[in-house]
């Protein structure tokens, strides 16, 4: 029997094999999966905003790309993961609503994806797969046994990366 951990908005989760990490309703948020392929441990961060430096209420480090990914990595390393074995998969970052003007302030999904990629690059964690952008939500399930990320959408089907 597999364990399943549901990761809510602005939360983190870590699970070892056999297990599944899931998060529901990724719109402009980004689901960041870190996976140690050797010890088969997975981590999931549900990132809501790109930067903790642009907001006063920034105590929840899991909420932001610049602090949440680092926190997830740190916690995974304390469970016996090795940074050199860790890869990343990302999903989400949609533009859920259309706006009359082309205001960059409203492109939260795109900003979340850029900030996520920048942080992973800074940490030297390779992104081996992604499903980002668009104008639709996603629910994701990450399977530690084989590293599959299952992405479920309404109107765009189910696929794996």
Backbone as CSV, one residue per row, in Angstrom:
resi,resn,N_x,N_y,N_z,CA_x,CA_y,CA_z,C_x,C_y,C_z
1,UNK,0.837,-1.188,0.000,0.000,0.000,0.000,0.879,1.248,0.000
2,UNK,0.581,2.158,-0.869,1.359,3.383,-0.976,0.809,4.444,-0.045
3,UNK,1.728,5.235,0.464,1.344,6.406,1.235,1.093,7.550,0.270
4,UNK,0.121,8.377,0.592,-0.182,9.552,-0.214,-0.136,10.774,0.695
5,UNK,0.622,11.771,0.273,0.672,13.042,0.995,0.075,14.116,0.100
6,UNK,-0.942,14.800,0.622,-1.551,15.923,-0.088,-0.875,17.209,0.379
7,UNK,-0.335,17.936,-0.561,0.373,19.176,-0.273,-0.530,20.341,-0.653
8,UNK,-0.870,21.160,0.325,-1.735,22.303,0.081,-0.972,23.503,-0.449
9,UNK,-1.722,24.536,-0.754,-1.142,25.771,-1.255,-0.159,26.338,-0.232
10,UNK,1.026,26.712,-0.705,2.083,27.285,0.138,2.579,26.297,1.195
11,UNK,2.584,25.005,0.824,3.073,23.959,1.719,4.133,23.134,1.015
12,UNK,4.840,22.326,1.810,5.845,21.392,1.311,5.476,19.997,1.775
13,UNK,5.945,18.991,1.035,5.792,17.613,1.460,6.956,16.788,0.964
14,UNK,7.346,15.794,1.744,8.424,14.877,1.369,7.950,13.465,1.673
15,UNK,8.254,12.542,0.760,7.863,11.149,0.956,8.901,10.233,0.312
16,UNK,9.092,9.088,0.969,10.001,8.087,0.440,9.207,7.006,-0.278
17,UNK,9.906,6.186,-1.043,9.281,5.089,-1.771,8.711,4.063,-0.797
18,UNK,7.559,3.477,-1.034,6.631,3.810,-2.102,5.681,4.912,-1.633
19,UNK,5.516,5.914,-2.423,4.639,7.000,-2.018,4.256,7.894,-3.170
20,UNK,3.221,8.685,-2.919,2.719,9.642,-3.904,2.566,10.988,-3.231
21,UNK,3.055,12.019,-3.896,2.827,13.406,-3.488,1.818,13.993,-4.462
22,UNK,0.827,14.695,-3.943,-0.172,15.286,-4.829,-0.526,16.696,-4.377
23,UNK,-0.879,17.518,-5.340,-1.434,18.832,-5.034,-2.527,19.124,-6.056
24,UNK,-3.561,19.780,-5.596,-4.743,20.027,-6.407,-4.795,21.472,-6.867
25,UNK,-5.316,21.672,-8.055,-5.670,23.000,-8.519,-4.523,23.971,-8.712
26,UNK,-3.444,23.533,-9.364,-2.383,24.483,-9.699,-2.894,25.376,-10.828
27,UNK,-3.042,26.652,-10.526,-3.379,27.636,-11.554,-2.114,28.412,-11.867
28,UNK,-2.023,29.623,-11.318,-0.792,30.404,-11.490,0.326,29.884,-10.591
29,UNK,-0.013,29.072,-9.600,0.998,28.475,-8.724,1.827,27.458,-9.515
30,UNK,3.015,27.156,-8.983,3.885,26.164,-9.610,4.139,25.036,-8.621
31,UNK,3.956,23.822,-9.090,4.324,22.645,-8.316,5.748,22.270,-8.677
32,UNK,6.626,22.283,-7.681,8.033,21.958,-7.897,8.309,20.598,-7.266
33,UNK,8.702,19.644,-8.085,9.070,18.317,-7.619,10.586,18.232,-7.586
34,UNK,11.145,17.832,-6.455,12.548,17.461,-6.360,12.568,15.963,-6.096
35,UNK,13.440,15.251,-6.786,13.450,13.793,-6.689,14.876,13.278,-6.658
36,UNK,15.188,12.538,-5.593,16.470,11.854,-5.513,16.264,10.470,-6.119
37,UNK,16.837,10.266,-7.287,16.624,9.024,-8.041,17.278,7.809,-7.394
38,UNK,18.269,8.040,-6.541,18.979,6.921,-5.915,18.200,6.380,-4.721
39,UNK,17.838,7.266,-3.780,17.115,6.818,-2.586,15.599,6.846,-2.769
40,UNK,15.162,7.315,-3.955,13.742,7.345,-4.323,12.892,8.108,-3.310
41,UNK,13.377,9.303,-3.000,12.647,10.218,-2.135,12.229,11.421,-2.969
42,UNK,10.963,11.816,-2.818,10.443,12.956,-3.554,9.997,14.056,-2.623
43,UNK,10.096,15.279,-3.124,9.610,16.442,-2.394,8.760,17.288,-3.325
44,UNK,7.763,17.945,-2.765,6.874,18.806,-3.539,6.686,20.117,-2.804
45,UNK,6.906,21.215,-3.514,6.610,22.558,-3.004,5.508,23.152,-3.867
46,UNK,4.471,23.688,-3.231,3.369,24.360,-3.935,3.640,25.862,-3.823
47,UNK,4.307,26.398,-4.844,4.770,27.788,-4.861,3.647,28.718,-5.316
48,UNK,3.362,29.734,-4.506,2.309,30.697,-4.840,2.822,31.974,-5.489
49,UNK,3.991,32.444,-5.034,4.513,33.734,-5.484,6.002,33.633,-5.784
50,UNK,6.508,34.495,-6.657,7.903,34.382,-7.074,8.938,34.774,-6.017
51,UNK,8.660,35.821,-5.246,9.707,36.349,-4.368,9.184,36.767,-3.000
52,UNK,9.904,36.343,-1.973,9.576,36.745,-0.605,9.996,38.186,-0.334
53,UNK,10.810,38.745,-1.199,11.341,40.098,-0.991,10.355,41.188,-1.406
54,UNK,9.288,40.806,-2.098,8.346,41.795,-2.616,7.068,41.905,-1.795
55,UNK,7.052,41.257,-0.622,5.832,41.248,0.182,6.193,41.280,1.663
56,UNK,5.388,41.972,2.452,5.686,42.092,3.883,5.387,40.804,4.643
57,UNK,4.270,40.162,4.357,3.890,38.941,5.056,4.587,37.754,4.393
58,UNK,5.878,37.569,4.733,6.672,36.543,4.062,7.205,35.485,5.030
59,UNK,6.508,35.278,6.139,6.971,34.316,7.146,6.869,32.869,6.669
60,UNK,5.908,32.556,5.820,5.755,31.196,5.293,6.701,31.021,4.107
61,UNK,7.863,30.454,4.376,8.895,30.309,3.344,8.459,29.404,2.198
62,UNK,7.556,28.473,2.450,7.091,27.554,1.411,6.261,28.261,0.341
63,UNK,5.819,29.448,0.609,4.931,30.189,-0.284,5.645,30.748,-1.516
64,UNK,6.956,30.940,-1.415,7.707,31.684,-2.427,8.753,30.817,-3.123
65,UNK,8.987,31.085,-4.402,9.992,30.336,-5.160,11.386,30.526,-4.585
66,UNK,11.727,31.740,-4.187,13.102,32.010,-3.727,13.426,31.375,-2.384
67,UNK,12.430,31.090,-1.565,12.690,30.484,-0.253,12.143,29.062,-0.143
68,UNK,11.052,28.765,-0.820,10.415,27.454,-0.708,11.235,26.328,-1.304
69,UNK,11.860,26.576,-2.437,12.661,25.529,-3.080,13.887,25.206,-2.235
70,UNK,14.530,26.248,-1.705,15.689,26.031,-0.834,15.284,25.266,0.427
71,UNK,14.151,25.625,1.013,13.661,24.936,2.209,13.369,23.464,1.908
72,UNK,12.737,23.202,0.765,12.448,21.817,0.383,13.748,21.033,0.211
73,UNK,14.724,21.613,-0.471,16.014,20.949,-0.659,16.673,20.658,0.686
74,UNK,16.702,21.645,1.563,17.327,21.469,2.883,16.675,20.319,3.646
75,UNK,15.362,20.255,3.623,14.654,19.185,4.335,14.927,17.819,3.709
76,UNK,15.025,17.773,2.390,15.320,16.503,1.735,16.730,16.019,2.087
77,UNK,17.670,16.937,2.168,19.040,16.561,2.506,19.129,15.991,3.917
78,UNK,18.273,16.454,4.822,18.284,15.916,6.190,17.692,14.508,6.263
79,UNK,16.978,14.078,5.206,16.414,12.724,5.189,17.350,11.711,4.535
80,UNK,18.527,12.176,4.109,19.489,11.258,3.497,19.634,11.401,1.997
81,UNK,18.975,12.371,1.414,19.125,12.610,-0.022,20.496,13.224,-0.301
82,UNK,20.964,13.019,-1.522,22.236,13.572,-1.963,21.952,14.569,-3.076
83,UNK,22.425,15.798,-2.928,22.107,16.851,-3.887,22.493,16.469,-5.307
84,UNK,23.578,15.728,-5.464,24.022,15.370,-6.818,23.085,14.372,-7.501
85,UNK,22.186,13.755,-6.747,21.228,12.790,-7.311,19.854,13.406,-7.537
86,UNK,19.692,14.678,-7.201,18.368,15.303,-7.247,18.119,15.969,-8.594
87,UNK,16.939,15.695,-9.134,16.467,16.339,-10.367,15.147,17.051,-10.044
88,UNK,14.690,17.865,-10.988,13.436,18.605,-10.783,12.483,18.395,-11.950
89,UNK,11.200,18.451,-11.614,10.120,18.537,-12.591,9.204,19.645,-12.098
90,UNK,8.661,20.436,-13.024,7.780,21.532,-12.620,6.503,21.532,-13.461
91,UNK,5.418,22.008,-12.844,4.136,22.104,-13.538,3.347,23.273,-12.969
92,UNK,2.522,23.872,-13.805,1.669,24.986,-13.370,2.059,26.275,-14.064
93,UNK,1.879,27.376,-13.354,2.250,28.682,-13.898,1.337,29.172,-15.000
94,UNK,0.062,28.864,-14.892,-0.902,29.284,-15.914,-1.279,30.755,-15.774
95,UNK,-1.782,31.302,-16.862,-2.416,32.620,-16.863,-3.907,32.335,-16.866
96,UNK,-4.484,32.304,-15.683,-5.857,31.822,-15.541,-6.922,32.810,-16.008
97,UNK,-6.593,34.101,-16.038,-7.593,35.111,-16.395,-7.028,36.044,-17.454
98,UNK,-7.881,36.477,-18.357,-7.490,37.446,-19.371,-7.732,38.846,-18.843
99,UNK,-6.788,39.730,-19.108,-6.916,41.124,-18.691,-6.887,42.013,-19.920
100,UNK,-7.583,43.139,-19.832,-7.687,44.064,-20.958,-6.329,44.618,-21.374
101,UNK,-5.510,44.973,-20.371,-4.196,45.525,-20.723,-3.127,44.459,-20.538
102,UNK,-1.949,44.744,-21.010,-0.841,43.786,-20.945,0.029,44.088,-19.731
103,UNK,-0.608,44.166,-18.567,0.063,44.544,-17.330,0.892,43.378,-16.799
104,UNK,2.200,43.593,-16.674,3.089,42.548,-16.168,2.758,42.135,-14.738
105,UNK,2.163,43.036,-13.963,1.806,42.725,-12.580,0.840,41.544,-12.501
106,UNK,0.046,41.368,-13.536,-0.974,40.329,-13.518,-0.472,38.990,-14.062
107,UNK,0.764,38.920,-14.500,1.317,37.689,-15.071,2.015,36.871,-13.984
108,UNK,1.279,36.545,-12.941,1.846,35.835,-11.788,2.346,34.453,-12.184
109,UNK,1.585,33.728,-12.984,1.999,32.389,-13.400,3.343,32.399,-14.103
110,UNK,3.482,33.299,-15.064,4.739,33.417,-15.809,5.887,33.800,-14.878
111,UNK,5.633,34.723,-13.968,6.667,35.139,-13.008,7.059,33.989,-12.083
112,UNK,6.082,33.192,-11.678,6.373,32.040,-10.822,7.265,31.028,-11.545
113,UNK,6.995,30.796,-12.818,7.804,29.849,-13.596,9.232,30.379,-13.740
114,UNK,9.375,31.646,-14.085,10.715,32.239,-14.251,11.491,32.164,-12.933
115,UNK,10.853,32.550,-11.818,11.531,32.540,-10.514,11.905,31.110,-10.101
116,UNK,11.036,30.145,-10.398,11.316,28.739,-10.086,12.533,28.257,-10.859
117,UNK,12.569,28.553,-12.146,13.701,28.133,-12.976,15.003,28.807,-12.528
118,UNK,14.909,30.074,-12.174,16.107,30.787,-11.698,16.651,30.163,-10.418
119,UNK,15.756,29.825,-9.489,16.191,29.243,-8.222,16.788,27.859,-8.429
120,UNK,16.164,27.050,-9.252,16.697,25.715,-9.523,18.054,25.805,-10.225
121,UNK,18.203,26.765,-11.115,19.483,26.988,-11.781,20.544,27.415,-10.775
122,UNK,20.191,28.316,-9.881,21.103,28.781,-8.842,21.560,27.617,-7.951
123,UNK,20.655,26.705,-7.654,20.961,25.539,-6.826,21.604,24.405,-7.623
124,UNK,21.725,24.595,-8.929,22.304,23.590,-9.842,21.526,22.268,-9.818
125,UNK,20.202,22.401,-9.820,19.330,21.234,-9.896,18.705,21.231,-11.291
126,UNK,18.996,20.203,-12.084,18.483,20.188,-13.459,16.977,19.940,-13.512
127,UNK,16.302,20.695,-14.380,14.886,20.467,-14.665,14.835,19.494,-15.831
128,UNK,14.319,18.297,-15.577,14.305,17.298,-16.650,12.966,17.240,-17.381
129,UNK,11.928,17.869,-16.821,10.625,17.889,-17.490,9.788,19.028,-16.922
130,UNK,8.948,19.590,-17.773,8.033,20.631,-17.301,6.764,20.652,-18.123
131,UNK,5.698,21.123,-17.488,4.413,21.357,-18.135,3.900,22.654,-17.533
132,UNK,4.229,23.768,-18.178,3.918,25.078,-17.609,3.204,25.956,-18.629
133,UNK,2.599,27.031,-18.115,1.930,28.002,-18.974,0.505,27.588,-19.293
134,UNK,0.003,28.137,-20.377,-1.374,27.866,-20.771,-2.351,28.683,-19.943
135,UNK,-3.623,28.321,-20.055,-4.674,29.056,-19.336,-5.624,28.092,-18.623
136,UNK,-5.062,27.000,-18.116,-5.879,25.976,-17.454,-5.163,25.454,-16.215
137,UNK,-5.947,24.940,-15.289,-5.411,24.412,-14.046,-4.927,22.977,-14.190
138,UNK,-4.134,22.572,-13.224,-3.573,21.231,-13.221,-3.638,20.639,-11.817
139,UNK,-3.854,19.345,-11.751,-3.663,18.575,-10.526,-2.534,17.620,-10.827
140,UNK,-1.578,17.503,-9.894,-0.422,16.652,-10.167,-0.268,15.570,-9.106
141,UNK,0.293,14.448,-9.546,0.625,13.324,-8.664,2.033,12.865,-9.016
142,UNK,2.912,12.864,-8.024,4.275,12.392,-8.252,4.467,11.043,-7.577
143,UNK,4.986,10.079,-8.339,5.170,8.703,-7.872,6.655,8.440,-7.616
144,UNK,6.997,8.142,-6.361,8.406,7.960,-6.004,8.998,6.656,-6.544
145,UNK,8.173,5.667,-6.812,8.708,4.387,-7.265,9.403,4.495,-8.620
146,UNK,8.867,5.322,-9.521,9.443,5.417,-10.866,9.687,6.850,-11.345
147,UNK,9.401,7.843,-10.506,9.663,9.233,-10.873,8.662,9.846,-11.830
148,UNK,7.519,9.194,-12.009,6.488,9.733,-12.912,5.770,10.915,-12.274
149,UNK,5.530,11.951,-13.065,4.663,13.048,-12.658,3.434,12.995,-13.553
150,UNK,2.296,12.652,-12.948,1.031,12.562,-13.678,0.331,13.905,-13.553
151,UNK,-0.056,14.462,-14.695,-0.701,15.766,-14.734,-2.118,15.586,-15.260
152,UNK,-3.096,16.023,-14.456,-4.503,15.899,-14.816,-5.064,17.299,-15.044
153,UNK,-5.794,17.455,-16.152,-6.381,18.751,-16.471,-7.827,18.559,-16.904
154,UNK,-8.571,19.631,-16.903,-9.912,19.616,-17.471,-9.778,20.195,-18.875
155,UNK,-10.206,19.421,-19.852,-10.146,19.887,-21.231,-8.833,19.614,-21.943
156,UNK,-7.814,19.192,-21.215,-6.519,18.906,-21.846,-6.015,17.511,-21.496
157,UNK,-6.868,16.707,-20.885,-6.552,15.315,-20.630,-5.574,15.059,-19.489
158,UNK,-5.054,13.837,-19.483,-4.097,13.372,-18.490,-2.839,12.950,-19.237
159,UNK,-1.691,13.357,-18.743,-0.439,12.893,-19.337,0.645,12.815,-18.272
160,UNK,1.755,12.220,-18.638,2.875,12.020,-17.709,4.135,12.678,-18.249
161,UNK,4.917,13.189,-17.306,6.243,13.702,-17.672,7.260,13.137,-16.699
